[in-house]
Amino acid sequence: MLSERAILEFQQLYRKKFGEDIAFNKAKEEALKLLKLFQLIFKPINHEKNES
């Protein structure tokens, strides 16, 4: 869950990057998608040791 402040910051960053406003609910949805992507990218990789 994102705080209201985090979503407002996301809206500001979006406006700065793309030059347009984004509605609060849409900003919340897009920010959550971005967080999910980062979680997938930075998920620790389990390395199994091959002992032959």
mmCIF entry with sequence, helices, sheets and N, C-alpha, C, O atoms, coordinates in Angstrom:
data_MODEL
# 
_entry.id   MODEL 
# 
_entity.id                         1 
_entity.type                       polymer 
_entity.pdbx_number_of_molecules   1 
# 
_entity_poly.entity_id                      1 
_entity_poly.type                           'polypeptide(L)' 
_entity_poly.nstd_linkage                   no 
_entity_poly.nstd_monomer                   no 
_entity_poly.pdbx_seq_one_letter_code       MLSERAILEFQQLYRKKFGEDIAFNKAKEEALKLLKLFQLIFKPINHEKNES 
_entity_poly.pdbx_seq_one_letter_code_can   MLSERAILEFQQLYRKKFGEDIAFNKAKEEALKLLKLFQLIFKPINHEKNES 
_entity_poly.pdbx_strand_id                 A 
# 
loop_
_entity_poly_seq.entity_id 
_entity_poly_seq.num 
_entity_poly_seq.mon_id 
_entity_poly_seq.hetero 
1 1  MET n 
1 2  LEU n 
1 3  SER n 
1 4  GLU n 
1 5  ARG n 
1 6  ALA n 
1 7  ILE n 
1 8  LEU n 
1 9  GLU n 
1 10 PHE n 
1 11 GLN n 
1 12 GLN n 
1 13 LEU n 
1 14 TYR n 
1 15 ARG n 
1 16 LYS n 
1 17 LYS n 
1 18 PHE n 
1 19 GLY n 
1 20 GLU n 
1 21 ASP n 
1 22 ILE n 
1 23 ALA n 
1 24 PHE n 
1 25 ASN n 
1 26 LYS n 
1 27 ALA n 
1 28 LYS n 
1 29 GLU n 
1 30 GLU n 
1 31 ALA n 
1 32 LEU n 
1 33 LYS n 
1 34 LEU n 
1 35 LEU n 
1 36 LYS n 
1 37 LEU n 
1 38 PHE n 
1 39 GLN n 
1 40 LEU n 
1 41 ILE n 
1 42 PHE n 
1 43 LYS n 
1 44 PRO n 
1 45 ILE n 
1 46 ASN n 
1 47 HIS n 
1 48 GLU n 
1 49 LYS n 
1 50 ASN n 
1 51 GLU n 
1 52 SER n 
# 
_struct_asym.id          A 
_struct_asym.entity_id   1 
# 
loop_
_struct_conf.conf_type_id 
_struct_conf.id 
_struct_conf.pdbx_PDB_helix_id 
_struct_conf.beg_label_comp_id 
_struct_conf.beg_label_asym_id 
_struct_conf.beg_label_seq_id 
_struct_conf.pdbx_beg_PDB_ins_code 
_struct_conf.end_label_comp_id 
_struct_conf.end_label_asym_id 
_struct_conf.end_label_seq_id 
_struct_conf.pdbx_end_PDB_ins_code 
_struct_conf.beg_auth_comp_id 
_struct_conf.beg_auth_asym_id 
_struct_conf.beg_auth_seq_id 
_struct_conf.end_auth_comp_id 
_struct_conf.end_auth_asym_id 
_struct_conf.end_auth_seq_id 
_struct_conf.pdbx_PDB_helix_class 
_struct_conf.details 
_struct_conf.pdbx_PDB_helix_length 
HELX_P HELX_P1 AA1 GLU A 4  ? PHE A 18 ? GLU A 4  PHE A 18 1 ? 15 
HELX_P HELX_P2 AA2 PHE A 24 ? ILE A 41 ? PHE A 24 ILE A 41 1 ? 18 
# 
_struct_conf_type.id          HELX_P 
_struct_conf_type.criteria    ? 
_struct_conf_type.reference   ? 
# 
loop_
_atom_site.group_PDB 
_atom_site.id 
_atom_site.type_symbol 
_atom_site.label_atom_id 
_atom_site.label_alt_id 
_atom_site.label_comp_id 
_atom_site.label_asym_id 
_atom_site.label_entity_id 
_atom_site.label_seq_id 
_atom_site.pdbx_PDB_ins_code 
_atom_site.Cartn_x 
_atom_site.Cartn_y 
_atom_site.Cartn_z 
_atom_site.occupancy 
_atom_site.B_iso_or_equiv 
_atom_site.pdbx_formal_charge 
_atom_site.auth_seq_id 
_atom_site.auth_comp_id 
_atom_site.auth_asym_id 
_atom_site.auth_atom_id 
_atom_site.pdbx_PDB_model_num 
ATOM 1   N N  . MET A 1 1  ? 0.849  -1.180  0.000   1.00 0.00 ? 1  MET A N  1 
ATOM 2   C CA . MET A 1 1  ? 0.000  0.000   0.000   1.00 0.00 ? 1  MET A CA 1 
ATOM 3   C C  . MET A 1 1  ? 0.889  1.235   0.000   1.00 0.00 ? 1  MET A C  1 
ATOM 4   O O  . MET A 1 1  ? 1.906  1.281   0.691   1.00 0.00 ? 1  MET A O  1 
ATOM 5   N N  . LEU A 1 2  ? 0.507  2.202   -0.756  1.00 0.00 ? 2  LEU A N  1 
ATOM 6   C CA . LEU A 1 2  ? 1.248  3.455   -0.841  1.00 0.00 ? 2  LEU A CA 1 
ATOM 7   C C  . LEU A 1 2  ? 0.561  4.535   -0.019  1.00 0.00 ? 2  LEU A C  1 
ATOM 8   O O  . LEU A 1 2  ? -0.666 4.584   0.070   1.00 0.00 ? 2  LEU A O  1 
ATOM 9   N N  . SER A 1 3  ? 1.362  5.387   0.572   1.00 0.00 ? 3  SER A N  1 
ATOM 10  C CA . SER A 1 3  ? 0.795  6.511   1.314   1.00 0.00 ? 3  SER A CA 1 
ATOM 11  C C  . SER A 1 3  ? 0.308  7.579   0.329   1.00 0.00 ? 3  SER A C  1 
ATOM 12  O O  . SER A 1 3  ? 0.719  7.604   -0.831  1.00 0.00 ? 3  SER A O  1 
ATOM 13  N N  . GLU A 1 4  ? -0.547 8.432   0.800   1.00 0.00 ? 4  GLU A N  1 
ATOM 14  C CA . GLU A 1 4  ? -1.041 9.533   -0.030  1.00 0.00 ? 4  GLU A CA 1 
ATOM 15  C C  . GLU A 1 4  ? 0.123  10.406  -0.482  1.00 0.00 ? 4  GLU A C  1 
ATOM 16  O O  . GLU A 1 4  ? 0.165  10.861  -1.625  1.00 0.00 ? 4  GLU A O  1 
ATOM 17  N N  . ARG A 1 5  ? 1.051  10.630  0.412   1.00 0.00 ? 5  ARG A N  1 
ATOM 18  C CA . ARG A 1 5  ? 2.223  11.458  0.087   1.00 0.00 ? 5  ARG A CA 1 
ATOM 19  C C  . ARG A 1 5  ? 3.039  10.840  -1.049  1.00 0.00 ? 5  ARG A C  1 
ATOM 20  O O  . ARG A 1 5  ? 3.492  11.549  -1.948  1.00 0.00 ? 5  ARG A O  1 
ATOM 21  N N  . ALA A 1 6  ? 3.226  9.518   -1.009  1.00 0.00 ? 6  ALA A N  1 
ATOM 22  C CA . ALA A 1 6  ? 3.988  8.839   -2.055  1.00 0.00 ? 6  ALA A CA 1 
ATOM 23  C C  . ALA A 1 6  ? 3.283  8.963   -3.411  1.00 0.00 ? 6  ALA A C  1 
ATOM 24  O O  . ALA A 1 6  ? 3.937  9.139   -4.440  1.00 0.00 ? 6  ALA A O  1 
ATOM 25  N N  . ILE A 1 7  ? 1.977  8.873   -3.407  1.00 0.00 ? 7  ILE A N  1 
ATOM 26  C CA . ILE A 1 7  ? 1.225  8.992   -4.658  1.00 0.00 ? 7  ILE A CA 1 
ATOM 27  C C  . ILE A 1 7  ? 1.302  10.415  -5.192  1.00 0.00 ? 7  ILE A C  1 
ATOM 28  O O  . ILE A 1 7  ? 1.438  10.619  -6.398  1.00 0.00 ? 7  ILE A O  1 
ATOM 29  N N  . LEU A 1 8  ? 1.217  11.387  -4.316  1.00 0.00 ? 8  LEU A N  1 
ATOM 30  C CA . LEU A 1 8  ? 1.348  12.784  -4.739  1.00 0.00 ? 8  LEU A CA 1 
ATOM 31  C C  . LEU A 1 8  ? 2.735  13.051  -5.315  1.00 0.00 ? 8  LEU A C  1 
ATOM 32  O O  . LEU A 1 8  ? 2.869  13.783  -6.295  1.00 0.00 ? 8  LEU A O  1 
ATOM 33  N N  . GLU A 1 9  ? 3.759  12.467  -4.719  1.00 0.00 ? 9  GLU A N  1 
ATOM 34  C CA . GLU A 1 9  ? 5.119  12.606  -5.244  1.00 0.00 ? 9  GLU A CA 1 
ATOM 35  C C  . GLU A 1 9  ? 5.223  11.949  -6.617  1.00 0.00 ? 9  GLU A C  1 
ATOM 36  O O  . GLU A 1 9  ? 5.873  12.480  -7.517  1.00 0.00 ? 9  GLU A O  1 
ATOM 37  N N  . PHE A 1 10 ? 4.580  10.792  -6.777  1.00 0.00 ? 10 PHE A N  1 
ATOM 38  C CA . PHE A 1 10 ? 4.571  10.127  -8.074  1.00 0.00 ? 10 PHE A CA 1 
ATOM 39  C C  . PHE A 1 10 ? 3.907  11.026  -9.117  1.00 0.00 ? 10 PHE A C  1 
ATOM 40  O O  . PHE A 1 10 ? 4.387  11.125  -10.247 1.00 0.00 ? 10 PHE A O  1 
ATOM 41  N N  . GLN A 1 11 ? 2.807  11.678  -8.744  1.00 0.00 ? 11 GLN A N  1 
ATOM 42  C CA . GLN A 1 11 ? 2.125  12.593  -9.666  1.00 0.00 ? 11 GLN A CA 1 
ATOM 43  C C  . GLN A 1 11 ? 3.070  13.725  -10.093 1.00 0.00 ? 11 GLN A C  1 
ATOM 44  O O  . GLN A 1 11 ? 3.110  14.099  -11.265 1.00 0.00 ? 11 GLN A O  1 
ATOM 45  N N  . GLN A 1 12 ? 3.819  14.259  -9.140  1.00 0.00 ? 12 GLN A N  1 
ATOM 46  C CA . GLN A 1 12 ? 4.758  15.340  -9.464  1.00 0.00 ? 12 GLN A CA 1 
ATOM 47  C C  . GLN A 1 12 ? 5.857  14.861  -10.407 1.00 0.00 ? 12 GLN A C  1 
ATOM 48  O O  . GLN A 1 12 ? 6.207  15.552  -11.363 1.00 0.00 ? 12 GLN A O  1 
ATOM 49  N N  . LEU A 1 13 ? 6.398  13.678  -10.136 1.00 0.00 ? 13 LEU A N  1 
ATOM 50  C CA . LEU A 1 13 ? 7.439  13.128  -10.999 1.00 0.00 ? 13 LEU A CA 1 
ATOM 51  C C  . LEU A 1 13 ? 6.902  12.841  -12.402 1.00 0.00 ? 13 LEU A C  1 
ATOM 52  O O  . LEU A 1 13 ? 7.587  13.078  -13.397 1.00 0.00 ? 13 LEU A O  1 
ATOM 53  N N  . TYR A 1 14 ? 5.691  12.338  -12.470 1.00 0.00 ? 14 TYR A N  1 
ATOM 54  C CA . TYR A 1 14 ? 5.057  12.051  -13.758 1.00 0.00 ? 14 TYR A CA 1 
ATOM 55  C C  . TYR A 1 14 ? 4.893  13.344  -14.558 1.00 0.00 ? 14 TYR A C  1 
ATOM 56  O O  . TYR A 1 14 ? 5.205  13.396  -15.748 1.00 0.00 ? 14 TYR A O  1 
ATOM 57  N N  . ARG A 1 15 ? 4.400  14.386  -13.885 1.00 0.00 ? 15 ARG A N  1 
ATOM 58  C CA . ARG A 1 15 ? 4.205  15.686  -14.533 1.00 0.00 ? 15 ARG A CA 1 
ATOM 59  C C  . ARG A 1 15 ? 5.536  16.237  -15.044 1.00 0.00 ? 15 ARG A C  1 
ATOM 60  O O  . ARG A 1 15 ? 5.614  16.772  -16.150 1.00 0.00 ? 15 ARG A O  1 
ATOM 61  N N  . LYS A 1 16 ? 6.575  16.100  -14.231 1.00 0.00 ? 16 LYS A N  1 
ATOM 62  C CA . LYS A 1 16 ? 7.898  16.609  -14.605 1.00 0.00 ? 16 LYS A CA 1 
ATOM 63  C C  . LYS A 1 16 ? 8.455  15.839  -15.812 1.00 0.00 ? 16 LYS A C  1 
ATOM 64  O O  . LYS A 1 16 ? 9.033  16.440  -16.718 1.00 0.00 ? 16 LYS A O  1 
ATOM 65  N N  . LYS A 1 17 ? 8.282  14.540  -15.822 1.00 0.00 ? 17 LYS A N  1 
ATOM 66  C CA . LYS A 1 17 ? 8.842  13.694  -16.885 1.00 0.00 ? 17 LYS A CA 1 
ATOM 67  C C  . LYS A 1 17 ? 8.038  13.778  -18.180 1.00 0.00 ? 17 LYS A C  1 
ATOM 68  O O  . LYS A 1 17 ? 8.620  13.891  -19.259 1.00 0.00 ? 17 LYS A O  1 
ATOM 69  N N  . PHE A 1 18 ? 6.705  13.724  -18.087 1.00 0.00 ? 18 PHE A N  1 
ATOM 70  C CA . PHE A 1 18 ? 5.864  13.626  -19.278 1.00 0.00 ? 18 PHE A CA 1 
ATOM 71  C C  . PHE A 1 18 ? 5.119  14.913  -19.633 1.00 0.00 ? 18 PHE A C  1 
ATOM 72  O O  . PHE A 1 18 ? 4.488  14.987  -20.687 1.00 0.00 ? 18 PHE A O  1 
ATOM 73  N N  . GLY A 1 19 ? 5.184  15.924  -18.771 1.00 0.00 ? 19 GLY A N  1 
ATOM 74  C CA . GLY A 1 19 ? 4.566  17.209  -19.064 1.00 0.00 ? 19 GLY A CA 1 
ATOM 75  C C  . GLY A 1 19 ? 3.047  17.204  -19.028 1.00 0.00 ? 19 GLY A C  1 
ATOM 76  O O  . GLY A 1 19 ? 2.410  18.069  -19.629 1.00 0.00 ? 19 GLY A O  1 
ATOM 77  N N  . GLU A 1 20 ? 2.463  16.244  -18.332 1.00 0.00 ? 20 GLU A N  1 
ATOM 78  C CA . GLU A 1 20 ? 1.000  16.202  -18.206 1.00 0.00 ? 20 GLU A CA 1 
ATOM 79  C C  . GLU A 1 20 ? 0.610  15.689  -16.829 1.00 0.00 ? 20 GLU A C  1 
ATOM 80  O O  . GLU A 1 20 ? 1.361  14.967  -16.173 1.00 0.00 ? 20 GLU A O  1 
ATOM 81  N N  . ASP A 1 21 ? -0.581 16.081  -16.416 1.00 0.00 ? 21 ASP A N  1 
ATOM 82  C CA . ASP A 1 21 ? -1.086 15.649  -15.117 1.00 0.00 ? 21 ASP A CA 1 
ATOM 83  C C  . ASP A 1 21 ? -1.701 14.259  -15.225 1.00 0.00 ? 21 ASP A C  1 
ATOM 84  O O  . ASP A 1 21 ? -2.160 13.837  -16.286 1.00 0.00 ? 21 ASP A O  1 
ATOM 85  N N  . ILE A 1 22 ? -1.694 13.577  -14.114 1.00 0.00 ? 22 ILE A N  1 
ATOM 86  C CA . ILE A 1 22 ? -2.288 12.248  -14.028 1.00 0.00 ? 22 ILE A CA 1 
ATOM 87  C C  . ILE A 1 22 ? -3.195 12.250  -12.796 1.00 0.00 ? 22 ILE A C  1 
ATOM 88  O O  . ILE A 1 22 ? -2.821 12.757  -11.739 1.00 0.00 ? 22 ILE A O  1 
ATOM 89  N N  . ALA A 1 23 ? -4.381 11.681  -12.947 1.00 0.00 ? 23 ALA A N  1 
ATOM 90  C CA . ALA A 1 23 ? -5.355 11.635  -11.844 1.00 0.00 ? 23 ALA A CA 1 
ATOM 91  C C  . ALA A 1 23 ? -4.787 10.818  -10.676 1.00 0.00 ? 23 ALA A C  1 
ATOM 92  O O  . ALA A 1 23 ? -3.951 9.936   -10.869 1.00 0.00 ? 23 ALA A O  1 
ATOM 93  N N  . PHE A 1 24 ? -5.250 11.124  -9.482  1.00 0.00 ? 24 PHE A N  1 
ATOM 94  C CA . PHE A 1 24 ? -4.746 10.471  -8.277  1.00 0.00 ? 24 PHE A CA 1 
ATOM 95  C C  . PHE A 1 24 ? -4.892 8.949   -8.365  1.00 0.00 ? 24 PHE A C  1 
ATOM 96  O O  . PHE A 1 24 ? -3.940 8.221   -8.085  1.00 0.00 ? 24 PHE A O  1 
ATOM 97  N N  . ASN A 1 25 ? -6.073 8.465   -8.751  1.00 0.00 ? 25 ASN A N  1 
ATOM 98  C CA . ASN A 1 25 ? -6.294 7.016   -8.820  1.00 0.00 ? 25 ASN A CA 1 
ATOM 99  C C  . ASN A 1 25 ? -5.421 6.365   -9.881  1.00 0.00 ? 25 ASN A C  1 
ATOM 100 O O  . ASN A 1 25 ? -4.903 5.267   -9.675  1.00 0.00 ? 25 ASN A O  1 
ATOM 101 N N  . LYS A 1 26 ? -5.257 7.031   -11.009 1.00 0.00 ? 26 LYS A N  1 
ATOM 102 C CA . LYS A 1 26 ? -4.395 6.498   -12.072 1.00 0.00 ? 26 LYS A CA 1 
ATOM 103 C C  . LYS A 1 26 ? -2.936 6.513   -11.602 1.00 0.00 ? 26 LYS A C  1 
ATOM 104 O O  . LYS A 1 26 ? -2.187 5.581   -11.893 1.00 0.00 ? 26 LYS A O  1 
ATOM 105 N N  . ALA A 1 27 ? -2.534 7.549   -10.889 1.00 0.00 ? 27 ALA A N  1 
ATOM 106 C CA . ALA A 1 27 ? -1.180 7.628   -10.357 1.00 0.00 ? 27 ALA A CA 1 
ATOM 107 C C  . ALA A 1 27 ? -0.930 6.495   -9.366  1.00 0.00 ? 27 ALA A C  1 
ATOM 108 O O  . ALA A 1 27 ? 0.141  5.888   -9.366  1.00 0.00 ? 27 ALA A O  1 
ATOM 109 N N  . LYS A 1 28 ? -1.907 6.217   -8.536  1.00 0.00 ? 28 LYS A N  1 
ATOM 110 C CA . LYS A 1 28 ? -1.787 5.129   -7.562  1.00 0.00 ? 28 LYS A CA 1 
ATOM 111 C C  . LYS A 1 28 ? -1.606 3.794   -8.276  1.00 0.00 ? 28 LYS A C  1 
ATOM 112 O O  . LYS A 1 28 ? -0.741 2.996   -7.915  1.00 0.00 ? 28 LYS A O  1 
ATOM 113 N N  . GLU A 1 29 ? -2.432 3.563   -9.291  1.00 0.00 ? 29 GLU A N  1 
ATOM 114 C CA . GLU A 1 29 ? -2.369 2.325   -10.063 1.00 0.00 ? 29 GLU A CA 1 
ATOM 115 C C  . GLU A 1 29 ? -1.008 2.163   -10.754 1.00 0.00 ? 29 GLU A C  1 
ATOM 116 O O  . GLU A 1 29 ? -0.400 1.094   -10.698 1.00 0.00 ? 29 GLU A O  1 
ATOM 117 N N  . GLU A 1 30 ? -0.543 3.223   -11.398 1.00 0.00 ? 30 GLU A N  1 
ATOM 118 C CA . GLU A 1 30 ? 0.729  3.163   -12.125 1.00 0.00 ? 30 GLU A CA 1 
ATOM 119 C C  . GLU A 1 30 ? 1.920  3.025   -11.169 1.00 0.00 ? 30 GLU A C  1 
ATOM 120 O O  . GLU A 1 30 ? 2.881  2.317   -11.471 1.00 0.00 ? 30 GLU A O  1 
ATOM 121 N N  . ALA A 1 31 ? 1.855  3.694   -10.031 1.00 0.00 ? 31 ALA A N  1 
ATOM 122 C CA . ALA A 1 31 ? 2.938  3.587   -9.049  1.00 0.00 ? 31 ALA A CA 1 
ATOM 123 C C  . ALA A 1 31 ? 3.023  2.169   -8.490  1.00 0.00 ? 31 ALA A C  1 
ATOM 124 O O  . ALA A 1 31 ? 4.117  1.645   -8.284  1.00 0.00 ? 31 ALA A O  1 
ATOM 125 N N  . LEU A 1 32 ? 1.881  1.555   -8.248  1.00 0.00 ? 32 LEU A N  1 
ATOM 126 C CA . LEU A 1 32 ? 1.876  0.172   -7.762  1.00 0.00 ? 32 LEU A CA 1 
ATOM 127 C C  . LEU A 1 32 ? 2.435  -0.784  -8.812  1.00 0.00 ? 32 LEU A C  1 
ATOM 128 O O  . LEU A 1 32 ? 3.150  -1.727  -8.473  1.00 0.00 ? 32 LEU A O  1 
ATOM 129 N N  . LYS A 1 33 ? 2.117  -0.550  -10.073 1.00 0.00 ? 33 LYS A N  1 
ATOM 130 C CA . LYS A 1 33 ? 2.680  -1.366  -11.157 1.00 0.00 ? 33 LYS A CA 1 
ATOM 131 C C  . LYS A 1 33 ? 4.205  -1.217  -11.200 1.00 0.00 ? 33 LYS A C  1 
ATOM 132 O O  . LYS A 1 33 ? 4.930  -2.195  -11.381 1.00 0.00 ? 33 LYS A O  1 
ATOM 133 N N  . LEU A 1 34 ? 4.671  0.010   -11.032 1.00 0.00 ? 34 LEU A N  1 
ATOM 134 C CA . LEU A 1 34 ? 6.108  0.268   -11.053 1.00 0.00 ? 34 LEU A CA 1 
ATOM 135 C C  . LEU A 1 34 ? 6.802  -0.426  -9.888  1.00 0.00 ? 34 LEU A C  1 
ATOM 136 O O  . LEU A 1 34 ? 7.873  -1.006  -10.060 1.00 0.00 ? 34 LEU A O  1 
ATOM 137 N N  . LEU A 1 35 ? 6.204  -0.370  -8.716  1.00 0.00 ? 35 LEU A N  1 
ATOM 138 C CA . LEU A 1 35 ? 6.775  -1.052  -7.552  1.00 0.00 ? 35 LEU A CA 1 
ATOM 139 C C  . LEU A 1 35 ? 6.829  -2.560  -7.763  1.00 0.00 ? 35 LEU A C  1 
ATOM 140 O O  . LEU A 1 35 ? 7.811  -3.209  -7.403  1.00 0.00 ? 35 LEU A O  1 
ATOM 141 N N  . LYS A 1 36 ? 5.777  -3.111  -8.345  1.00 0.00 ? 36 LYS A N  1 
ATOM 142 C CA . LYS A 1 36 ? 5.745  -4.544  -8.614  1.00 0.00 ? 36 LYS A CA 1 
ATOM 143 C C  . LYS A 1 36 ? 6.861  -4.932  -9.592  1.00 0.00 ? 36 LYS A C  1 
ATOM 144 O O  . LYS A 1 36 ? 7.505  -5.968  -9.429  1.00 0.00 ? 36 LYS A O  1 
ATOM 145 N N  . LEU A 1 37 ? 7.078  -4.104  -10.589 1.00 0.00 ? 37 LEU A N  1 
ATOM 146 C CA . LEU A 1 37 ? 8.154  -4.352  -11.546 1.00 0.00 ? 37 LEU A CA 1 
ATOM 147 C C  . LEU A 1 37 ? 9.509  -4.353  -10.850 1.00 0.00 ? 37 LEU A C  1 
ATOM 148 O O  . LEU A 1 37 ? 10.323 -5.249  -11.078 1.00 0.00 ? 37 LEU A O  1 
ATOM 149 N N  . PHE A 1 38 ? 9.755  -3.365  -10.011 1.00 0.00 ? 38 PHE A N  1 
ATOM 150 C CA . PHE A 1 38 ? 11.016 -3.309  -9.278  1.00 0.00 ? 38 PHE A CA 1 
ATOM 151 C C  . PHE A 1 38 ? 11.191 -4.509  -8.360  1.00 0.00 ? 38 PHE A C  1 
ATOM 152 O O  . PHE A 1 38 ? 12.298 -5.025  -8.212  1.00 0.00 ? 38 PHE A O  1 
ATOM 153 N N  . GLN A 1 39 ? 10.111 -4.951  -7.748  1.00 0.00 ? 39 GLN A N  1 
ATOM 154 C CA . GLN A 1 39 ? 10.190 -6.136  -6.893  1.00 0.00 ? 39 GLN A CA 1 
ATOM 155 C C  . GLN A 1 39 ? 10.595 -7.362  -7.699  1.00 0.00 ? 39 GLN A C  1 
ATOM 156 O O  . GLN A 1 39 ? 11.372 -8.188  -7.221  1.00 0.00 ? 39 GLN A O  1 
ATOM 157 N N  . LEU A 1 40 ? 10.079 -7.486  -8.908  1.00 0.00 ? 40 LEU A N  1 
ATOM 158 C CA . LEU A 1 40 ? 10.443 -8.613  -9.765  1.00 0.00 ? 40 LEU A CA 1 
ATOM 159 C C  . LEU A 1 40 ? 11.893 -8.530  -10.220 1.00 0.00 ? 40 LEU A C  1 
ATOM 160 O O  . LEU A 1 40 ? 12.604 -9.534  -10.253 1.00 0.00 ? 40 LEU A O  1 
ATOM 161 N N  . ILE A 1 41 ? 12.319 -7.334  -10.567 1.00 0.00 ? 41 ILE A N  1 
ATOM 162 C CA . ILE A 1 41 ? 13.689 -7.142  -11.061 1.00 0.00 ? 41 ILE A CA 1 
ATOM 163 C C  . ILE A 1 41 ? 14.712 -7.395  -9.962  1.00 0.00 ? 41 ILE A C  1 
ATOM 164 O O  . ILE A 1 41 ? 15.735 -8.038  -10.194 1.00 0.00 ? 41 ILE A O  1 
ATOM 165 N N  . PHE A 1 42 ? 14.437 -6.894  -8.785  1.00 0.00 ? 42 PHE A N  1 
ATOM 166 C CA . PHE A 1 42 ? 15.407 -6.971  -7.700  1.00 0.00 ? 42 PHE A CA 1 
ATOM 167 C C  . PHE A 1 42 ? 15.171 -8.137  -6.748  1.00 0.00 ? 42 PHE A C  1 
ATOM 168 O O  . PHE A 1 42 ? 15.737 -8.178  -5.655  1.00 0.00 ? 42 PHE A O  1 
ATOM 169 N N  . LYS A 1 43 ? 14.343 -9.074  -7.163  1.00 0.00 ? 43 LYS A N  1 
ATOM 170 C CA . LYS A 1 43 ? 14.087 -10.257 -6.352  1.00 0.00 ? 43 LYS A CA 1 
ATOM 171 C C  . LYS A 1 43 ? 15.379 -11.067 -6.227  1.00 0.00 ? 43 LYS A C  1 
ATOM 172 O O  . LYS A 1 43 ? 16.049 -11.325 -7.228  1.00 0.00 ? 43 LYS A O  1 
ATOM 173 N N  . PRO A 1 44 ? 15.720 -11.457 -5.036  1.00 0.00 ? 44 PRO A N  1 
ATOM 174 C CA . PRO A 1 44 ? 16.943 -12.253 -4.876  1.00 0.00 ? 44 PRO A CA 1 
ATOM 175 C C  . PRO A 1 44 ? 16.868 -13.551 -5.673  1.00 0.00 ? 44 PRO A C  1 
ATOM 176 O O  . PRO A 1 44 ? 15.818 -14.187 -5.766  1.00 0.00 ? 44 PRO A O  1 
ATOM 177 N N  . ILE A 1 45 ? 17.985 -13.917 -6.232  1.00 0.00 ? 45 ILE A N  1 
ATOM 178 C CA . ILE A 1 45 ? 18.066 -15.149 -7.008  1.00 0.00 ? 45 ILE A CA 1 
ATOM 179 C C  . ILE A 1 45 ? 18.643 -16.232 -6.115  1.00 0.00 ? 45 ILE A C  1 
ATOM 180 O O  . ILE A 1 45 ? 19.701 -16.054 -5.512  1.00 0.00 ? 45 ILE A O  1 
ATOM 181 N N  . ASN A 1 46 ? 17.945 -17.353 -6.034  1.00 0.00 ? 46 ASN A N  1 
ATOM 182 C CA . ASN A 1 46 ? 18.444 -18.478 -5.256  1.00 0.00 ? 46 ASN A CA 1 
ATOM 183 C C  . ASN A 1 46 ? 19.342 -19.320 -6.154  1.00 0.00 ? 46 ASN A C  1 
ATOM 184 O O  . ASN A 1 46 ? 18.906 -19.837 -7.182  1.00 0.00 ? 46 ASN A O  1 
ATOM 185 N N  . HIS A 1 47 ? 20.584 -19.446 -5.754  1.00 0.00 ? 47 HIS A N  1 
ATOM 186 C CA . HIS A 1 47 ? 21.530 -20.250 -6.509  1.00 0.00 ? 47 HIS A CA 1 
ATOM 187 C C  . HIS A 1 47 ? 21.647 -21.607 -5.839  1.00 0.00 ? 47 HIS A C  1 
ATOM 188 O O  . HIS A 1 47 ? 22.037 -21.717 -4.677  1.00 0.00 ? 47 HIS A O  1 
ATOM 189 N N  . GLU A 1 48 ? 21.306 -22.620 -6.587  1.00 0.00 ? 48 GLU A N  1 
ATOM 190 C CA . GLU A 1 48 ? 21.451 -23.975 -6.052  1.00 0.00 ? 48 GLU A CA 1 
ATOM 191 C C  . GLU A 1 48 ? 22.860 -24.457 -6.349  1.00 0.00 ? 48 GLU A C  1 
ATOM 192 O O  . GLU A 1 48 ? 23.372 -24.287 -7.456  1.00 0.00 ? 48 GLU A O  1 
ATOM 193 N N  . LYS A 1 49 ? 23.468 -25.051 -5.359  1.00 0.00 ? 49 LYS A N  1 
ATOM 194 C CA . LYS A 1 49 ? 24.802 -25.591 -5.544  1.00 0.00 ? 49 LYS A CA 1 
ATOM 195 C C  . LYS A 1 49 ? 24.699 -26.974 -6.184  1.00 0.00 ? 49 LYS A C  1 
ATOM 196 O O  . LYS A 1 49 ? 24.003 -27.856 -5.681  1.00 0.00 ? 49 LYS A O  1 
ATOM 197 N N  . ASN A 1 50 ? 25.394 -27.142 -7.283  1.00 0.00 ? 50 ASN A N  1 
ATOM 198 C CA . ASN A 1 50 ? 25.426 -28.440 -7.935  1.00 0.00 ? 50 ASN A CA 1 
ATOM 199 C C  . ASN A 1 50 ? 26.562 -29.250 -7.346  1.00 0.00 ? 50 ASN A C  1 
ATOM 200 O O  . ASN A 1 50 ? 27.736 -28.958 -7.576  1.00 0.00 ? 50 ASN A O  1 
ATOM 201 N N  . GLU A 1 51 ? 26.214 -30.234 -6.609  1.00 0.00 ? 51 GLU A N  1 
ATOM 202 C CA . GLU A 1 51 ? 27.223 -31.113 -6.021  1.00 0.00 ? 51 GLU A CA 1 
ATOM 203 C C  . GLU A 1 51 ? 27.155 -32.446 -6.739  1.00 0.00 ? 51 GLU A C  1 
ATOM 204 O O  . GLU A 1 51 ? 26.292 -33.273 -6.443  1.00 0.00 ? 51 GLU A O  1 
ATOM 205 N N  . SER A 1 52 ? 28.063 -32.658 -7.684  1.00 0.00 ? 52 SER A N  1 
ATOM 206 C CA . SER A 1 52 ? 28.052 -33.897 -8.477  1.00 0.00 ? 52 SER A CA 1 
ATOM 207 C C  . SER A 1 52 ? 29.036 -34.889 -7.938  1.00 0.00 ? 52 SER A C  1 
ATOM 208 O O  . SER A 1 52 ? 29.163 -35.987 -8.479  1.00 0.00 ? 52 SER A O  1 
# 
